[in-house]
Amino acid sequence: MQMEQLQKDMIAAMKAHDKERKDAISSVIQAVKKVAIDEGHRDDIGEDLVDRVILKELKSVKEQIDSCPDDRAELKAEYQFRYDVINEYAPKLLSAEEVEKILTEKFAEVIAGKNKGQIMKTVMPELKGKADGKVINEVVAKLCL
């Protein structure tokens, strides 16, 4: 996802007087800018950085949904709407089958050692932002058996 697209969509939401959608997109833009400044990329915000922040925000909102008490239905609905909006911008993540295929093709020599820690250390930089960490962990555990 490109930063420009997020900004265009936020402006469109503002023009449509869709406050909830604007707020959700705005929170993502603010988070991206904060991470960009923290990492020293203030002027050149790349797609990988935007995608990484979107996935982090998505995970954060999912935790809010899960921890919200059931008697607070209006708050839970607000979190769910925010999750749905952010999810529209999230990159498509690899499935467990796709992760397994990549691991067996590119990292066969590391997997042969059956050392889960070493495998995770080697593959995470390659798959970070492309697949969910839990999925990668499950596939690696299966391959180590």
NUKOLMI-597214 format. One line per 10 residues: number of its first residue (from 1); for each residue x, z, y of N, C-alpha, C. Coordinates in steps of 0.1 Angstrom, whole numbers, padded with zeros to 4 digits. Each point is the difference from the previous one (the first is absolute). Example, Ala and Ser with C-alpha at 12.3 -4.5 7.8 and 13.67 -1.06 7.14 Angstrom:
2
1> 0132/0078/-0057/-0009/0000/0012/0009/0000/0012 ~ -0004/-0007/0011/0009/0000/0011/-0008/0008/0011 .
//
This chain:
145
1> 0009/0000/-0012/-0009/0000/0012/0009/0000/0012 ~ -0004/-0008/0010/0007/0000/0012/-0006/0009/0011 ~ 0009/0005/0008/-0004/0009/0011/-0010/-0007/0009 ~ 0003/-0012/0003/-0009/-0008/0010/-0014/-0001/-0006 ~ -0002/-0002/-0013/-0013/-0001/-0005/-0008/0013/0001 ~ 0007/0011/-0002/-0006/0013/0001/-0005/0002/0015 ~ 0009/-0004/0009/-0004/0002/0014/-0012/-0009/0004 ~ 0000/-0013/-0005/-0011/-0009/0002/-0013/0006/-0005 ~ 0001/0005/-0012/-0012/0006/-0006/-0005/0012/0007 ~ 0009/0008/0005/-0004/0012/0008/-0007/-0004/0013 .
11> 0005/-0011/0007/-0006/-0005/0012/-0014/-0005/-0003 ~ -0001/-0007/-0012/-0013/-0006/-0004/-0010/0011/-0002 ~ 0004/0011/-0006/-0008/0012/-0003/-0004/0006/0013 ~ 0009/0001/0010/-0003/0005/0013/-0011/-0008/0007 ~ 0002/-0013/-0001/-0010/-0009/0007/-0014/0001/-0007 ~ 0000/0002/-0013/-0012/0002/-0007/-0006/0014/0001 ~ 0006/0008/0007/-0004/0014/0002/-0001/0008/-0013 ~ 0009/-0004/-0010/0000/0007/-0013/0011/0011/0001 ~ -0004/0011/0005/0009/0011/0003/0007/0005/-0013 ~ -0007/0002/-0011/0006/0005/-0012/0011/-0009/-0006 .
21> -0003/-0013/0000/0009/-0010/-0005/0013/0000/0010 ~ -0003/0000/0013/0011/0000/0009/0009/0012/-0002 ~ -0006/0011/-0002/0008/0013/-0002/0008/-0001/-0012 ~ -0005/-0005/-0011/0007/-0001/-0013/0012/-0010/0002 ~ -0002/-0011/0006/0011/-0010/0002/0010/0006/0010 ~ -0005/0006/0010/0009/0006/0010/0009/0011/-0006 ~ -0005/0008/-0009/0008/0010/-0006/0011/-0006/-0009 ~ -0002/-0012/-0006/0010/-0007/-0008/0011/-0005/0010 ~ -0005/-0006/0011/0010/-0006/0009/0009/0011/0006 ~ -0006/0012/0003/0008/0011/0005/0010/0005/-0010 .
31> -0004/0000/-0013/0009/0005/-0010/0011/-0010/-0002 ~ -0003/-0013/0001/0010/-0011/-0002/0011/0002/0012 ~ -0006/0001/0012/0009/0001/0011/0009/0013/-0001 ~ -0005/0011/-0004/0008/0012/-0002/0011/-0002/-0010 ~ -0003/-0006/-0011/0010/-0002/-0010/0010/-0010/0005 ~ -0004/-0010/0007/0009/-0010/0005/0010/0006/0010 ~ -0005/0009/0008/0009/0007/0010/0009/0009/-0007 ~ -0005/0008/-0010/0008/0009/-0008/0012/-0007/-0007 ~ -0003/-0012/-0005/0010/-0008/-0007/0008/-0009/0009 ~ -0003/0000/0013/0008/-0008/0009/-0003/-0015/0000 .
41> -0013/-0003/-0003/-0004/-0014/0000/-0011/-0002/0010 ~ 0001/0006/0012/-0010/0000/0010/-0005/-0014/0003 ~ 0009/-0010/0001/-0004/-0013/0005/-0004/-0010/-0012 ~ 0007/0002/-0011/-0002/-0010/-0011/-0006/0008/-0012 ~ -0014/0000/0001/-0007/0007/-0011/-0003/-0010/-0011 ~ 0006/0001/-0011/-0001/-0009/-0011/-0013/0003/-0009 ~ -0004/-0011/-0007/-0011/0002/-0009/0002/0011/-0011 ~ 0012/0001/-0005/0002/0010/-0010/-0002/0014/0005 ~ 0004/0002/0013/-0002/0013/0006/-0015/0003/0002 ~ -0007/-0010/0004/-0015/0001/0003/-0007/0003/-0014 .
51> 0004/-0008/-0010/-0006/0002/-0013/0003/0014/-0006 ~ 0012/0005/0002/0004/0013/-0005/-0009/0011/0007 ~ -0001/-0001/0013/-0008/0010/0008/-0015/-0001/-0004 ~ -0005/-0012/-0002/-0014/-0001/-0004/-0003/0007/-0013 ~ 0009/-0002/-0010/-0001/0006/-0013/0001/0015/0002 ~ 0008/0005/0008/0002/0015/0002/-0013/0005/0007 ~ -0006/-0007/0010/-0012/0004/0006/-0012/0000/-0010 ~ 0000/-0010/-0008/-0010/-0001/-0010/0000/0012/-0010 ~ 0012/0003/-0004/0002/0012/-0009/-0005/0013/0007 ~ 0004/0001/0013/-0004/0012/0007/-0015/0001/0002 .
61> -0007/-0011/0003/-0015/0000/0001/-0006/0003/-0014 ~ 0006/-0005/-0010/-0006/0002/-0014/0001/0015/-0003 ~ 0011/0006/0004/0001/0015/-0002/-0010/0008/0008 ~ -0003/-0005/0012/-0010/0006/0008/-0014/-0001/-0006 ~ -0003/-0011/-0006/-0013/-0002/-0007/0000/0009/-0012 ~ 0010/0001/-0008/0000/0008/-0012/0000/0015/0004 ~ 0005/0004/0011/0000/0015/0003/-0012/0004/0008 ~ -0008/-0009/0005/-0011/0003/0008/-0011/0006/-0008 ~ -0006/0012/0004/-0010/0006/-0007/-0013/-0009/-0001 ~ -0007/0002/-0011/-0012/-0009/-0002/-0011/0003/0010 .
71> 0000/0012/0005/-0011/0004/0009/0002/-0006/0014 ~ 0012/-0007/0002/0003/-0006/0013/-0001/-0015/-0002 ~ -0012/-0005/-0003/-0003/-0014/-0003/0003/-0009/0012 ~ -0003/0004/0012/0003/-0009/0012/0015/-0002/0002 ~ 0008/0011/-0002/0014/-0001/0001/0006/-0009/-0011 ~ -0005/0002/-0012/0004/-0008/-0012/-0003/-0015/0002 ~ -0012/-0003/0006/-0003/-0014/0003/0009/-0006/0011 ~ 0004/0008/0009/0009/-0004/0011/0013/-0004/-0006 ~ 0006/0009/-0009/0012/-0003/-0007/-0001/-0012/-0009 ~ -0011/-0002/-0006/-0002/-0011/-0009/0000/-0013/0008 .
81> -0006/0000/0011/-0001/-0012/0009/0014/-0003/0004 ~ 0008/0010/0005/0014/-0002/0004/0008/-0006/-0011 ~ -0002/0006/-0012/0008/-0005/-0012/-0004/-0015/-0003 ~ -0012/-0004/0001/-0004/-0013/-0002/0006/-0010/0010 ~ 0000/0004/0013/0006/-0008/0010/0015/-0002/-0002 ~ 0007/0011/-0003/0014/-0001/-0002/0003/-0008/-0012 ~ -0008/0001/-0011/0002/-0007/-0012/-0001/-0015/0002 ~ -0007/-0005/0010/-0001/-0014/0003/0014/-0006/0003 ~ 0008/0009/0006/0013/-0005/0005/0011/0003/-0010 ~ -0003/0008/-0010/0011/0004/-0010/0004/-0012/-0008 .
91> 0013/-0001/-0003/0005/-0011/-0008/-0005/0002/-0015 ~ -0001/-0011/-0007/-0005/0000/-0014/0012/0006/-0008 ~ -0003/0010/-0007/0010/0006/-0009/0001/-0006/-0013 ~ 0011/0001/-0007/0002/-0006/-0013/-0007/0009/-0010 ~ -0005/-0006/-0011/-0007/0007/-0010/0011/0005/-0010 ~ -0004/0009/-0009/0009/0005/-0010/0006/-0011/-0009 ~ -0007/-0010/-0003/0005/-0011/-0008/0011/-0008/0008 ~ -0003/-0002/0013/0010/-0007/0008/0012/0008/0002 ~ -0001/0013/0001/0012/0009/0002/0008/0000/-0013 ~ -0007/0000/-0011/0007/0000/-0013/0008/-0013/-0002 .
101> -0006/-0011/0004/0006/-0013/-0002/0013/0000/0009 ~ -0001/0004/0012/0011/0000/0009/0012/0009/-0005 ~ -0004/0012/-0005/0010/0009/-0006/0007/-0005/-0012 ~ -0008/-0006/-0009/0006/-0006/-0012/0009/-0012/0003 ~ -0003/-0008/0010/0008/-0012/0003/0012/0004/0009 ~ -0002/0008/0010/0011/0002/0010/0009/0012/-0004 ~ -0006/0010/-0007/0007/0012/-0002/0002/0004/-0015 ~ 0001/-0010/-0008/0001/0002/-0015/0012/0009/-0004 ~ 0011/-0003/0007/0012/0008/-0004/-0001/0015/0004 ~ -0007/0003/0011/-0002/0014/0004/-0010/0007/-0009 .
111> -0011/-0008/-0004/-0010/0006/-0008/0005/0003/-0014 ~ 0010/-0009/-0005/0006/0002/-0013/0006/0014/-0001 ~ 0005/0006/0011/0006/0013/0000/-0010/0012/-0002 ~ -0013/-0003/0002/-0011/0009/-0002/0001/0013/0008 ~ 0008/-0001/0011/0001/0012/0009/-0010/-0002/0012 ~ -0011/0007/-0001/-0011/-0002/0010/0005/0002/0014 ~ 0008/0010/0003/0004/0002/0013/0008/-0011/0006 ~ 0009/-0005/-0008/0009/-0012/0004/-0008/-0012/0002 ~ -0010/-0002/-0009/-0009/-0012/0002/-0008/0001/0013 ~ -0006/0011/0002/-0008/0002/0013/0009/-0002/0012 .
121> 0012/0005/0000/0009/-0001/0011/0004/-0015/0002 ~ 0001/-0007/-0010/0004/-0014/0001/-0012/-0009/0005 ~ -0012/0002/-0006/-0011/-0009/0003/-0008/0003/0012 ~ 0000/0013/0005/-0008/0004/0011/0003/-0008/0013 ~ 0013/-0002/0003/0003/-0008/0012/-0006/-0014/-0001 ~ 0000/-0006/-0011/-0005/-0013/-0003/-0015/-0001/0001 ~ -0007/0010/-0005/-0015/-0001/0000/-0007/0009/0010 ~ 0007/0007/0008/-0006/0009/0011/-0009/-0009/0009 ~ -0012/0004/0002/-0009/-0007/0008/-0007/-0012/-0007 ~ 0004/-0003/-0012/-0006/-0011/-0007/-0009/0005/-0012 .
131> 0003/0012/-0004/-0008/0006/-0010/-0001/0015/0002 ~ -0010/0006/-0005/-0002/0015/0002/0010/0007/-0009 ~ 0006/0011/0006/0010/0007/-0007/-0005/0006/-0013 ~ -0013/0004/0000/-0005/0006/-0013/0000/-0011/-0011 ~ -0004/-0012/0004/0000/-0011/-0010/0014/-0003/-0005 ~ 0009/0000/0009/0014/-0003/-0004/0005/0011/-0010 ~ -0003/0013/0004/0004/0011/-0008/-0006/-0001/-0014 ~ -0013/-0003/-0001/-0007/-0001/-0013/0007/-0011/-0009 ~ 0003/-0012/0007/0005/-0011/-0008/0014/0004/-0005 ~ 0008/0006/0009/0014/0004/-0004/-0001/0010/-0012 .
141> -0009/0010/0001/-0002/0009/-0011/-0004/-0007/-0013 ~ -0008/-0010/0001/-0004/-0007/-0012/0012/-0008/-0006 ~ 0008/-0006/0009/0011/-0007/-0005/0012/0008/-0005 ~ 0000/0013/0004/0010/0009/-0005/-0003/0006/-0014 ~ -0012/-0002/-0005/-0004/0005/-0013/0007/-0007/-0011 .
//
